[in-house]
Amino acid sequence: MKKGQIISLDFIMSLVLVILAIGLVMQLSEIENYNFKDKELKDDVQIIGKTAATNLVNSSKIVCELVDSRDENKVLSYISNCLPDFNLSGYGICGWTEAACKTFDKYGKNNRKFKPVLKEFLGLPEDYSCFIKITGGRVNPDQNAVLLSDCEISPPALAKNVYAIELNAMIHNRVEGTTAKTIAVNKNELEQCMIYGPDAVYCHMYPATIKFMVWKNE
């Protein structure tokens, strides 16, 4: 073999090795970039999920209203970790449909009877979904309270990154006749609940556990 041919062969082999090395570096870079994006998505879901969980039990648009004992239309404050049960008889005041009830209360109609848990109230972006399940929250221990919401009716089956938490809360489900007004807790009732607990005659707040999940739609 001539000297020029040997040099050419060595050059070709070196070039092949350089190309392989570049390919390996690019592949490792793609893997690192994928891992970074995956971690970034997980971090985003955790941050947004924690914010939504905080809003669920603290937002004035969602939690119970503390009202004057003499005038229940006079809102004094809002009660964190107290959520109003949605009594089905409340459908009648807004057209007997779930969608109508959400819209009815969303825009602050007068004489509101309940509060829907809407994703925008939770601070969730449009490409996120949620799931809420309540255990307890009613005087009958065999029954579970209900929240009217636009969350999904079942937990995610395929979502890769999910934020999940269990929250302890009180559910208020006082119903006077057919009014189904559960959002208002008057001062006298709150005092009864604080002193004597759920067993008090005039206390209609019952402990519950809320399973709350948030995920990004993919």
KOLNUVO-259913 format. One record per residue: residue number from 1; residue in one letter; z negated, x negated, y negated of N, C-alpha, C, O in turn. Coordinates in Angstrom, 1 decimal, decimal comma. Each point is the difference from the previous one (the first is absolute). Layout:
<rs>
num;residu;n_c3;n_c1;n_c2;ca_c3;ca_c1;ca_c2;c_c3;c_c1;c_c2;o_c3;o_c1;o_c2
NUM;a;Z;X;Y;Z;X;Y;Z;X;Y;Z;X;Y
...
</rs>
This chain:
<rs>
num;residu;n_c3;n_c1;n_c2;ca_c3;ca_c1;ca_c2;c_c3;c_c1;c_c2;o_c3;o_c1;o_c2
1;m;0,0;-0,8;1,2;0,0;0,8;-1,2;0,0;-0,9;-1,2;-0,8;-0,9;-0,1
2;k;1,6;1,2;-0,9;0,1;-0,8;-1,2;-1,1;0,3;-0,9;-0,7;1,0;0,0
3;k;0,4;-2,0;-0,9;-1,1;0,1;-1,0;0,1;1,2;-0,9;-1,1;0,7;-0,2
4;g;2,3;-0,3;-0,3;0,1;1,1;-0,8;-0,3;1,3;0,7;-0,6;0,9;-0,6
5;q;0,9;-0,8;1,9;-0,3;1,2;0,7;-1,5;0,2;0,2;-0,6;1,1;0,0
6;i;-0,1;-2,3;0,3;-1,5;0,1;0,2;-0,6;0,5;-1,3;-1,0;0,8;0,0
7;i;1,4;-1,4;-1,2;-0,5;0,5;-1,3;0,2;1,5;-0,2;-0,9;0,7;-0,4
8;s;2,1;-0,3;0,8;0,3;1,5;-0,2;-0,9;0,8;0,9;-0,5;1,1;-0,5
9;l;0,3;-1,5;1,7;-0,9;0,8;0,9;-1,4;0,0;-0,4;-0,6;1,0;0,0
10;d;0,1;-2,1;-0,5;-1,4;0,0;-0,6;-0,1;0,9;-1,2;-1,0;0,7;-0,1
11;f;2,0;-0,7;-0,7;0,0;0,9;-1,2;0,0;1,4;0,4;-0,8;0,8;-0,6
12;i;1,6;-0,4;1,6;0,0;1,4;0,4;-1,3;0,4;0,6;-0,5;1,1;-0,3
13;m;-0,1;-2,0;1,1;-1,3;0,3;0,6;-1,1;0,2;-1,0;-0,8;0,9;0,0
14;s;0,9;-1,8;-1,1;-1,0;0,1;-1,1;0,2;1,3;-0,7;-1,0;0,7;-0,4
15;l;2,2;-0,3;0,2;0,3;1,2;-0,8;-0,4;1,2;0,8;-0,6;1,0;-0,6
16;v;0,7;-1,0;1,9;-0,5;1,1;0,8;-1,5;0,1;-0,1;-0,5;1,1;-0,1
17;l;-0,2;-2,2;0,2;-1,4;0,0;-0,1;-0,5;0,5;-1,3;-1,0;0,8;-0,1
18;v;1,7;-1,2;-1,0;-0,3;0,5;-1,4;0,2;1,5;0,0;-0,9;0,7;-0,6
19;i;2,0;-0,2;1,1;0,2;1,5;0,0;-1,1;0,7;0,8;-0,4;1,1;-0,5
20;l;0,1;-1,6;1,6;-1,1;0,6;0,8;-1,3;0,0;-0,7;-0,8;1,0;0,0
21;a;0,5;-2,1;-0,7;-1,2;-0,1;-0,8;-0,1;1,0;-1,1;-1,0;0,7;-0,2
22;i;2,2;-0,5;-0,5;0,1;1,0;-1,1;-0,2;1,4;0,6;-0,7;0,8;-0,7
23;g;1,3;-0,5;1,8;-0,1;1,3;0,6;-1,5;0,3;0,4;-0,4;1,1;-0,2
24;l;-0,3;-2,1;0,7;-1,4;0,2;0,4;-0,8;0,2;-1,2;-0,9;0,9;0,0
25;v;1,1;-1,6;-1,1;-0,8;0,2;-1,2;0,3;1,4;-0,6;-0,9;0,6;-0,4
26;m;2,1;-0,2;0,4;0,4;1,3;-0,5;-0,7;1,1;0,9;-0,5;1,0;-0,6
27;q;0,5;-1,2;1,9;-0,6;1,0;0,9;-1,5;0,1;-0,3;-0,6;1,1;0,0
28;l;-0,1;-2,3;-0,1;-1,4;0,0;-0,3;-0,3;0,6;-1,4;-1,0;0,7;-0,2
29;s;1,9;-0,9;-0,7;-0,1;0,6;-1,4;0,1;1,5;0,1;-0,8;0,7;-0,7
30;e;1,7;-0,2;1,5;0,1;1,5;0,2;-1,2;0,6;0,6;-0,5;1,1;-0,4
31;i;0,0;-1,8;1,4;-1,3;0,5;0,7;-1,1;0,0;-1,0;-0,8;1,0;0,0
32;e;0,7;-2,1;-0,8;-1,1;0,0;-1,0;0,2;1,1;-1,0;-1,0;0,6;-0,5
33;n;2,2;-0,4;0,1;0,3;1,1;-1,0;-0,4;1,3;0,5;-0,5;0,9;-0,7
34;y;0,9;-0,6;2,0;-0,3;1,2;0,7;-1,6;0,2;0,0;-0,5;1,1;-0,2
35;n;-0,2;-2,1;0,6;-1,4;0,1;0,1;-0,7;0,2;-1,3;-0,9;0,8;-0,1
36;f;1,5;-1,4;-1,0;-0,5;0,2;-1,3;0,2;1,5;-0,4;-0,9;0,6;-0,6
37;k;2,1;-0,1;0,8;0,3;1,4;-0,4;-0,9;1,0;0,8;-0,4;1,0;-0,5
38;d;0,2;-1,3;1,8;-0,8;0,8;0,9;-1,5;0,0;-0,6;-0,6;1,1;0,0
39;k;0,1;-2,2;-0,3;-1,3;-0,1;-0,6;-0,1;0,7;-1,3;-1,0;0,7;-0,3
40;e;2,0;-0,9;-0,5;0,1;0,7;-1,3;-0,1;1,5;0,1;-0,6;0,7;-0,7
41;l;1,4;-0,2;1,7;0,0;1,5;0,3;-1,4;0,5;0,5;-0,5;1,0;-0,5
42;k;-0,1;-1,8;1,3;-1,3;0,3;0,5;-1,0;0,1;-1,1;-0,9;0,9;-0,1
43;d;0,9;-1,9;-0,8;-0,8;-0,1;-1,2;0,2;1,2;-0,9;-1,0;0,6;-0,5
44;d;2,2;-0,2;0,3;0,4;1,1;-0,8;-0,6;1,3;0,5;-0,6;0,8;-0,7
45;v;0,8;-0,6;2,0;-0,5;1,2;0,7;-1,5;0,1;-0,1;-0,6;1,1;-0,2
46;q;-0,1;-2,3;0,4;-1,5;0,0;-0,1;-0,5;0,4;-1,4;-0,9;0,8;-0,2
47;i;1,6;-1,4;-0,8;-0,4;0,2;-1,4;0,2;1,5;-0,4;-0,8;0,7;-0,6
48;i;2,0;-0,2;0,9;0,4;1,4;-0,3;-0,9;1,0;0,8;-0,4;1,0;-0,5
49;g;0,1;-1,4;1,8;-0,8;0,9;0,8;-1,4;0,1;-0,5;-0,6;1,1;-0,1
50;k;0,0;-2,3;-0,3;-1,4;0,0;-0,6;-0,1;0,8;-1,3;-0,9;0,8;-0,2
51;t;2,0;-0,9;-0,6;0,0;0,8;-1,2;0,1;1,5;0,2;-0,7;0,7;-0,6
52;a;1,5;-0,3;1,6;0,1;1,4;0,4;-1,3;0,5;0,5;-0,4;1,1;-0,3
53;a;-0,3;-1,9;1,2;-1,2;0,4;0,6;-1,1;0,2;-1,1;-0,8;1,0;0,0
54;t;0,8;-1,9;-1,0;-0,9;0,2;-1,1;0,3;1,2;-0,8;-0,9;0,8;-0,4
55;n;2,2;-0,5;0,1;0,4;1,2;-0,7;-0,4;1,3;0,7;-0,3;1,0;-0,6
56;l;0,4;-1,1;2,0;-0,2;1,2;0,8;-1,4;0,6;-0,2;-0,2;1,2;-0,1
57;v;-0,8;-2,1;-0,1;-1,4;0,4;-0,1;-0,5;-0,1;-1,5;-1,2;0,2;-0,2
58;n;2,0;-0,6;-0,7;-0,5;-0,2;-1,4;0,9;0,7;-1,1;-0,5;0,2;-1,1
59;s;1,7;0,0;1,4;0,9;0,6;-1,1;-0,4;1,4;-0,4;-0,3;0,8;0,9
60;s;0,3;-0,6;-2,2;-0,4;1,3;-0,5;1,0;1,1;0,4;-0,3;1,2;-0,1
61;k;1,5;-1,7;0,4;1,1;1,0;0,5;-0,3;0,5;1,4;0,7;0,9;0,4
62;i;-1,6;-1,6;0,3;-0,2;0,3;1,4;-1,4;0,5;0,3;-0,2;1,0;0,8
63;v;-0,8;-1,6;-1,3;-1,4;0,2;0,4;-0,6;1,3;-0,6;0,7;0,6;-0,9
64;c;-1,9;-0,2;1,3;-0,6;1,2;-0,4;-0,4;-0,1;-1,5;-0,2;-1,1;-0,5
65;e;0,2;2,3;-0,1;-0,4;0,0;-1,4;-1,5;0,5;-0,1;-0,4;1,0;0,6
66;l;-0,4;-1,7;-1,4;-1,3;0,5;-0,3;0,0;0,9;-1,2;0,5;-0,4;-1,1
67;v;-0,9;1,6;1,3;0,1;1,0;-1,1;-1,3;0,6;-0,4;-1,0;-0,2;0,7
68;d;1,0;0,8;-1,9;-1,2;0,6;-0,5;-0,4;1,2;0,9;0,8;0,8;0,4
69;s;-2,1;-0,7;-0,1;-0,5;1,1;0,8;0,2;1,4;-0,6;0,2;1,0;0,7
70;r;-0,1;-1,0;-2,0;0,2;1,3;-0,7;1,4;0,3;-0,3;0,4;1,2;-0,2
71;d;0,5;-2,2;0,2;1,4;0,2;-0,3;0,8;-1,0;0,9;0,1;-1,2;-0,4
72;e;0,4;1,7;1,5;0,7;-0,9;0,9;1,4;-0,5;-0,4;0,7;-0,8;0,6
73;n;-0,3;1,3;-1,8;1,3;-0,4;-0,6;-0,3;-1,2;-0,9;1,0;-0,7;-0,5
74;k;-2,3;0,3;0,3;-0,3;-1,1;-0,8;-0,3;-1,2;0,9;-1,0;-0,1;0,6
75;v;1,9;-0,9;-0,6;-0,1;-1,1;0,9;-0,8;-1,1;-0,8;0,3;-0,4;-1,1
76;l;-1,4;0,0;1,8;-0,9;-1,0;-0,6;0,4;-1,4;0,4;-0,1;-1,0;-0,8
77;s;0,5;0,8;2,0;0,3;-1,3;0,6;0,7;0,2;1,3;0,4;1,1;0,4
78;y;-0,2;-2,2;0,3;0,7;0,0;1,3;-0,9;-0,7;1,0;-0,7;-1,0;-0,3
79;i;0,7;1,4;1,6;-0,9;-0,5;1,0;0,8;-0,9;1,0;0,8;0,5;0,8
80;s;-1,0;-1,8;-0,9;0,6;-0,9;0,9;-0,4;0,2;1,4;-1,2;0,5;0,3
81;n;2,1;-0,7;0,7;-0,3;0,2;1,4;-0,3;1,5;0,4;-0,6;0,2;1,0
82;c;1,1;0,7;-1,9;-0,1;1,4;0,3;1,4;0,6;-0,1;0,6;-0,1;-1,0
83;l;-0,2;0,6;2,1;1,4;0,6;0,1;-0,1;1,5;0,3;-0,7;0,4;0,8
84;p;1,6;0,4;-1,5;0,0;1,4;0,2;0,8;0,4;1,2;1,1;-0,4;0,2
85;d;-1,8;1,2;0,7;0,7;0,5;1,2;1,1;1,0;-0,5;-0,2;0,7;-0,9
86;f;1,3;-0,7;1,7;1,1;1,0;-0,4;-0,2;1,2;0,9;0,3;-0,1;1,2
87;n;-0,7;1,2;-1,7;-0,2;1,2;0,8;1,4;0,8;0,0;0,6;0,2;-1,1
88;l;-0,2;0,1;2,3;1,3;0,6;0,1;0,2;1,3;-0,8;1,1;0,4;-0,4
89;s;-2,2;0,3;0,0;0,2;1,2;-0,8;0,5;-0,3;-1,4;0,4;0,9;-0,7
90;g;-0,5;-2,2;0,4;0,5;-0,4;-1,3;1,5;0,0;-0,2;0,5;0,0;-1,1
91;y;0,2;0,2;2,2;1,4;0,1;-0,1;0,5;1,2;-0,8;1,0;-0,1;-0,7
92;g;-1,8;1,1;0,7;0,4;1,2;-0,7;0,2;-0,1;-1,5;0,8;0,7;-0,5
93;i;-1,5;-1,6;-0,1;0,1;-0,1;-1,4;1,2;-0,8;-0,5;0,3;0,0;-1,2
94;c;0,5;-0,6;2,1;1,2;-0,7;-0,4;1,2;0,3;0,9;0,8;-0,9;0,2
95;g;-0,8;2,0;0,4;1,3;0,4;0,7;0,0;-0,1;1,5;1,0;0,2;0,6
96;w;-2,2;-0,5;-0,1;-0,1;-0,1;1,5;0,8;-1,1;0,7;0,3;0,1;1,2
97;t;0,1;-1,1;-2,0;0,7;-1,2;0,7;-0,7;-1,3;-0,4;-0,5;-0,1;-1,2
98;e;0,5;-0,8;2,1;-0,7;-1,3;-0,3;0,7;-0,7;-1,2;-0,7;-0,6;-0,8
99;a;2,0;0,6;0,8;0,7;-0,7;-1,0;-0,3;0,6;-1,4;-0,2;-0,7;-1,0
100;a;0,1;2,0;0,9;-0,3;0,7;-1,2;-1,4;-0,3;-0,5;-0,2;-0,2;-1,2
101;c;-0,7;0,1;2,2;-1,4;-0,4;-0,4;-0,1;-1,4;-0,6;-0,7;-0,2;-0,9
102;k;1,4;-0,7;1,5;0,0;-1,4;-0,6;0,5;0,0;-1,4;-0,6;-0,6;-0,9
103;t;1,7;1,3;0,7;0,6;0,1;-1,4;-0,9;0,7;-0,9;-0,2;-0,4;-1,2
104;f;-0,4;1,5;1,6;-0,9;0,8;-0,8;-1,1;-0,8;-0,6;-0,3;0,1;-1,2
105;d;-0,4;-0,9;2,1;-1,1;-0,8;-0,5;0,4;-1,3;-0,7;-0,8;-0,4;-0,8
106;k;1,9;-0,1;1,2;0,4;-1,3;-0,6;0,2;0,1;-1,5;-0,4;-1,0;-0,7
107;y;0,9;2,1;0,2;0,2;0,1;-1,4;-1,2;0,7;-0,8;0,2;0,4;-1,1
108;g;-1,3;-0,4;1,8;-1,2;0,5;-0,7;0,0;1,4;-0,4;-0,4;0,4;-1,2
109;k;0,8;0,5;2,1;-0,1;1,5;-0,3;-1,4;0,4;-0,3;-0,9;-0,6;0,5
110;n;0,7;1,7;-1,2;-1,3;0,5;-0,3;-0,7;0,5;1,3;0,7;0,5;0,9
111;n;-2,0;-0,4;-0,9;-0,8;0,5;1,1;0,4;-0,7;1,3;0,2;0,7;1,1
112;r;-0,1;-2,0;-1,1;0,3;-0,7;1,3;-1,1;0,2;1,0;-1,2;0,1;-0,3
113;k;1,6;0,0;1,5;-0,9;0,3;1,1;-0,2;-1,2;0,9;-0,9;-0,1;0,8
114;f;1,8;-0,9;-0,8;0,0;-1,1;0,9;0,7;-1,2;-0,7;0,6;0,2;-1,1
115;k;-0,5;-1,3;1,8;0,7;-1,2;-0,5;0,8;-0,6;1,1;-0,6;-0,4;1,0
116;p;1,9;0,3;-1,1;0,7;-0,7;1,0;-0,1;-1,5;-0,1;-0,1;-0,5;-1,2
117;v;0,2;-0,2;2,3;0,0;-1,4;-0,1;1,5;-0,5;0,1;0,6;0,0;1,1
118;l;0,0;-0,2;-2,3;1,4;-0,4;-0,1;0,1;-1,6;0,0;-0,9;-0,6;-0,6
119;k;2,0;0,1;1,1;0,1;-1,4;0,0;0,0;-0,7;-1,3;-0,5;-1,1;-0,2
120;e;1,0;1,9;-0,8;0,0;-0,6;-1,4;-1,4;-0,1;-0,5;-0,3;-0,8;-0,8
121;f;-0,6;1,7;1,2;-1,4;0,0;-0,4;-0,7;-1,2;0,7;-0,9;-0,6;-0,6
122;l;1,4;0,2;1,8;-0,6;-1,1;0,7;0,6;-1,4;-0,6;-0,6;-1,0;0,3
123;g;1,6;1,1;-1,1;0,7;-1,2;-0,5;0,9;-0,6;1,0;0,3;-1,2;-0,1
124;l;0,3;2,0;1,0;0,9;-0,6;1,0;1,4;0,0;-0,6;0,5;1,1;-0,5
125;p;0,3;-2,2;0,7;1,4;0,0;-0,4;0,8;1,0;0,9;-0,5;0,4;1,0
126;e;1,7;-0,1;-1,4;0,8;1,0;0,7;0,4;-0,5;1,4;0,1;0,9;0,9
127;d;0,0;-2,2;-0,6;0,3;-0,5;1,3;-1,2;-0,2;0,9;0,1;-0,7;1,0
128;y;-1,2;1,2;-1,4;-1,2;-0,1;0,9;-0,4;1,4;0,5;0,3;1,0;-0,6
129;s;-1,0;-1,0;1,7;-0,5;1,3;0,6;-1,4;-0,2;0,4;-0,6;-1,1;-0,1
130;c;-0,1;2,3;0,4;-1,4;-0,1;0,3;-0,3;1,0;1,0;0,8;0,9;0,4
131;f;-2,0;-1,0;0,2;-0,5;0,9;1,0;-1,5;0,2;-0,2;-0,7;-0,9;-0,2
132;i;0,3;2,2;0,2;-1,5;0,3;-0,2;-0,4;0,9;1,2;0,6;1,0;0,3
133;k;-1,7;-1,3;0,3;-0,7;0,8;1,0;-1,5;0,1;-0,3;-0,6;-1,0;-0,1
134;i;0,1;2,2;0,0;-1,4;0,2;-0,3;-0,7;0,5;1,3;0,5;0,8;0,7
135;t;-1,7;-1,4;-0,4;-0,8;0,4;1,0;-1,3;0,5;-0,6;-0,7;-0,7;-0,7
136;g;0,3;2,0;0,9;-1,1;0,6;-0,6;0,3;0,6;-1,3;1,1;0,3;-0,3
137;g;-2,1;-0,1;-0,5;0,2;0,5;-1,4;-0,2;1,5;-0,1;0,3;0,6;-1,0
138;r;-0,7;0,1;2,1;-0,3;1,4;-0,1;-1,3;0,4;0,6;-0,6;-0,8;0,8
139;v;0,1;2,0;-1,1;-1,3;0,4;0,5;0,0;0,1;1,5;-1,0;-0,3;0,6
140;n;2,1;0,7;0,0;0,1;0,0;1,4;0,4;-1,3;0,5;1,1;-0,5;-0,3
141;p;-1,9;-0,2;1,1;0,3;-1,4;0,4;1,3;-0,1;0,9;0,5;-1,1;0,2
142;d;-0,1;2,2;0,3;1,2;0,0;0,9;1,3;0,2;-0,8;1,1;-0,1;0,5
143;q;-1,2;0,2;-1,8;1,1;0,2;-0,9;0,2;-1,2;-0,9;-1,0;-0,7;-0,4
144;n;2,2;0,4;0,0;0,3;-1,2;-0,9;0,6;0,6;-1,3;0,8;0,9;0,0
145;a;-1,2;-1,5;-1,1;0,5;0,4;-1,3;1,5;-0,4;-0,1;0,5;-0,8;0,8
146;v;0,2;1,4;-1,7;1,4;-0,2;-0,2;0,3;-0,4;-1,5;-0,6;0,6;-0,9
147;l;1,4;-1,6;0,7;0,5;-0,3;-1,3;1,5;0,3;-0,1;0,8;-0,3;0,9
148;l;-0,5;1,0;-2,0;1,5;0,3;-0,2;0,6;-1,3;-0,6;-0,4;-0,4;-1,1
149;s;1,3;-0,2;1,8;0,6;-1,2;-0,5;1,5;-0,1;0,4;0,5;0,7;0,8
150;d;0,1;-1,7;-1,4;1,4;-0,3;0,4;0,1;-1,3;0,8;1,0;-0,6;0,0
151;c;-2,1;0,3;0,6;0,0;-1,1;1,0;0,6;0,5;1,3;0,3;1,2;0,2
152;e;0,0;-2,1;0,7;0,6;0,3;1,3;-1,0;0,8;0,9;-1,2;-0,2;-0,2
153;i;1,7;1,0;1,1;-0,8;0,7;0,9;-0,5;-0,8;1,2;-0,8;0,5;0,8
154;s;1,4;-1,7;-0,6;-0,4;-0,8;1,1;0,1;-1,5;-0,4;0,7;-0,3;-0,9
155;p;-1,5;-0,5;1,5;0,0;-1,5;-0,3;1,3;-0,6;0,3;0,8;0,5;0,8
156;p;-0,5;-1,7;-1,4;1,3;-0,6;0,2;0,2;-0,5;1,4;-0,9;-0,6;0,6
157;a;2,1;0,8;0,0;0,2;-0,5;1,3;0,7;-1,3;0,0;-0,2;-0,8;0,9
158;l;1,0;0,5;-1,9;0,8;-1,2;0,0;-0,3;-1,0;-1,2;0,5;-1,1;0,0
159;a;-1,3;1,6;-0,9;-0,3;-0,9;-1,2;-0,6;-1,3;0,5;-0,9;0,0;0,8
160;k;1,4;-1,1;-1,4;-0,5;-1,3;0,4;-1,3;-0,4;-0,7;-0,9;-0,5;0,7
161;n;0,8;0,8;-1,9;-1,2;-0,4;-0,8;-0,7;1,3;-0,5;0,6;0,8;-0,7
162;v;-1,8;-0,6;1,1;-0,7;1,2;-0,3;-1,4;-0,4;-0,5;-0,7;-0,8;0,6
163;y;0,3;1,5;-1,7;-1,4;-0,1;-0,5;-0,7;1,2;0,6;0,4;1,1;-0,2
164;a;-1,6;-1,4;0,8;-0,8;1,1;0,5;-1,5;-0,2;-0,3;-0,5;-1,1;0,0
165;i;-0,1;2,2;-0,3;-1,4;-0,1;-0,3;-0,7;1,4;0,3;0,7;1,0;0,0
166;e;-2,0;-1,1;0,3;-0,8;1,2;0,1;-0,9;0,2;-1,1;-0,8;-1,0;-0,3
167;l;0,8;2,1;-0,4;-0,8;0,2;-1,2;-1,1;1,1;0,3;0,3;1,0;0,7
168;n;-1,4;-1,1;-1,2;-1,1;1,0;0,1;0,1;0,8;-1,3;0,0;-0,6;-1,1
169;a;0,0;1,9;1,2;0,1;0,9;-1,1;-0,8;1,3;0,2;-0,4;0,3;1,1
170;m;0,2;0,4;-2,1;-0,5;1,4;0,1;1,1;1,0;-0,3;0,8;-0,3;-1,0
171;i;-0,7;1,3;1,8;1,1;1,0;-0,3;-0,7;1,3;-0,5;-1,0;0,5;0,6
172;h;1,5;0,0;-1,7;-0,5;1,2;-0,6;0,8;1,2;0,4;1,2;0,0;-0,3
173;n;-1,8;1,0;0,9;0,8;1,2;0,4;-0,7;1,3;-0,3;0,1;1,0;0,8
174;r;-0,7;-0,9;-2,0;-0,6;1,3;-0,4;1,1;1,0;-0,3;1,0;-0,3;-0,7
175;v;-1,1;1,4;1,3;1,0;1,1;-0,2;-0,7;1,3;-0,4;-0,8;0,5;0,8
176;e;1,1;0,0;-1,9;-0,7;1,2;-0,5;1,1;1,1;0,2;1,0;0,1;-0,8
177;g;-1,3;0,8;1,7;1,0;1,1;0,2;1,3;-0,6;0,5;0,0;-0,7;1,0
178;t;1,1;1,1;-1,7;1,3;-0,5;0,4;0,6;-1,0;-1,0;1,1;-0,4;0,0
179;t;-2,0;-0,1;-0,9;0,5;-0,9;-1,1;0,4;-1,4;0,5;0,8;-0,6;-0,5
180;a;-1,5;0,2;1,6;0,3;-1,3;0,6;-0,1;-1,1;-1,0;0,7;-1,0;0,2
181;k;-1,6;1,1;-1,1;-0,2;-1,0;-1,0;-0,9;-1,1;0,5;-1,2;0,1;0,0
182;t;1,8;-1,2;0,5;-0,9;-1,1;0,6;-0,1;-1,2;-0,9;-0,8;-0,9;0,3
183;i;1,6;0,9;-1,4;-0,1;-1,3;-0,8;-1,2;-0,1;-0,9;-0,4;-1,1;-0,4
184;a;-0,3;2,2;0,1;-1,1;0,0;-0,9;-1,4;0,0;0,7;-0,3;0,8;0,8
185;v;-0,4;-1,9;-1,2;-1,4;-0,1;0,5;-0,9;0,2;-1,3;0,0;-0,9;-0,9
186;n;-0,8;2,0;0,8;-0,8;0,1;-1,2;-1,3;-0,8;0,1;-0,3;-0,5;1,1
187;k;-0,3;0,2;-2,2;-1,2;-0,9;0,0;-1,1;0,5;0,9;-0,6;-0,9;0,6
188;n;0,3;2,2;-0,6;-1,0;0,4;0,9;0,2;-0,3;1,5;-0,9;-0,4;0,7
189;e;2,2;0,6;-0,3;0,3;-0,3;1,4;-0,1;-1,5;0,3;-0,5;-0,4;1,0
190;l;1,0;-0,4;-2,0;-0,1;-1,5;0,2;-1,5;-0,4;0,2;-0,3;-0,9;0,8
191;e;-0,5;1,4;-1,6;-1,5;-0,3;0,0;-0,5;0,4;1,4;-0,8;-0,8;0,6
192;q;1,1;2,0;-0,1;-0,4;0,4;1,3;0,4;-0,9;1,1;-0,7;-0,4;0,9
193;c;2,0;0,0;-1,0;0,6;-0,9;1,0;-0,7;-1,4;0,0;-0,3;-0,6;1,0
194;m;0,0;0,1;-2,2;-0,7;-1,3;-0,2;-1,4;0,0;0,5;-0,5;-1,0;0,6
195;i;-0,2;2,2;-0,7;-1,4;0,0;0,4;-0,2;0,4;1,4;-0,7;-0,6;0,7
196;y;1,5;1,6;-0,2;-0,2;0,5;1,3;1,1;-0,3;1,0;-0,1;0,2;1,2
197;g;1,2;-0,7;-1,7;1,2;-0,3;0,9;0,8;1,2;0,4;-0,2;1,1;-0,6
198;p;1,1;-1,3;1,5;0,9;1,1;0,4;-0,7;1,3;0,5;0,6;1,0;0,1
199;d;-1,8;-1,2;0,3;-0,8;1,2;0,6;-0,5;0,9;-1,1;-0,5;1,1;0,3
200;a;0,6;-1,5;-1,5;-0,5;0,8;-1,1;0,8;1,3;-0,1;1,2;0,1;0,3
201;v;-1,9;1,0;-0,7;0,6;1,3;0,0;1,2;0,0;-0,9;1,1;0,6;0,3
202;y;-1,2;-1,2;-1,5;1,1;0,0;-1,0;0,9;-1,2;0,0;0,7;-0,2;-0,9
203;c;-0,8;-0,6;2,0;0,8;-1,2;0,0;1,2;0,2;1,0;-0,2;0,4;1,1
204;h;1,4;-0,6;-1,6;1,2;0,2;0,8;0,8;-1,3;0,1;1,2;0,0;0,0
205;m;-1,9;-1,1;0,0;0,6;-1,3;0,1;-0,4;-0,6;1,4;-1,1;-0,1;0,3
206;y;2,1;-0,2;0,5;-0,2;-0,5;1,3;0,6;-1,3;0,3;1,1;-0,3;-0,4
207;p;-1,8;-0,6;1,1;0,5;-1,4;0,3;1,2;0,0;0,9;0,2;0,9;0,9
208;a;0,7;-1,8;-1,2;1,2;-0,1;0,8;0,5;-1,5;0,0;-0,4;-0,8;-0,8
209;t;1,2;0,5;1,8;0,6;-1,3;0,1;1,5;0,2;-0,2;0,6;0,9;0,6
210;i;0,0;-1,7;-1,4;1,4;0,1;-0,3;0,7;-1,2;0,5;-0,3;-1,1;-0,4
211;k;1,3;1,3;1,3;0,9;-1,1;0,4;1,2;0,0;-0,9;0,7;1,0;-0,1
212;f;-0,5;-2,1;-0,6;1,0;-0,1;-1,0;0,9;-1,2;0,3;-0,5;-1,1;0,2
213;m;1,8;1,4;-0,2;1,0;-1,1;0,3;1,1;0,0;-1,0;0,4;1,1;-0,5
214;v;0,1;-2,3;0,2;1,1;-0,2;-0,9;1,0;-1,0;0,5;-0,4;-1,0;0,6
215;w;1,7;1,3;-0,7;1,0;-1,0;0,4;1,3;0,1;-0,8;0,2;1,1;-0,7
216;k;0,6;-2,1;0,8;1,2;0,0;-0,8;1,1;0,5;1,0;0,1;-0,5;1,1
217;n;0,7;1,4;-1,6;1,2;0,5;0,9;1,0;-1,1;0,1;0,4;-0,6;-1,0
218;e;0,1;0,4;2,2;1,0;-1,1;0,2;1,3;0,6;0,4;1,0;-0,8;0,3
</rs>
